[in-house]
Amino acid sequence: MPVRYPSIAWLVLGVIASAAWFVTATRLMRLWGLNDAAPALGLLAAAVVALTLWRWAAADRRGMALAALRCPRCDQPLRTEHSHARPRGVATGIQRWHCGLCQYEHSEALTCPQCAA
């Protein structure tokens, strides 16, 4: 069964980090004389931290699913396809993953040992 939501550990880390950055940014803005803008800039810093952690968690989940050859959306087996690099290093190899059930597709530049030959 695919994990569609962040784990509790990511959620706790996101809340703590966002709160810490909110307090830090708000206090810095007040020290620098920006009293009226301090809460807004603190919220902006907290939102950036939360979004960054959410994207890291999503990338980790996708990477683990692709490594297991399972679809990150529907947990079905993925079909893989590799296009080898062209001779003399003109281009890199491409690895593609495709799910026949939900039509998920992902590709990455990936050069295998046979591509280097």
Order of alpha helices (4+ residues) and beta strands (2+ residues): alpha-alpha-beta-beta-beta-alpha
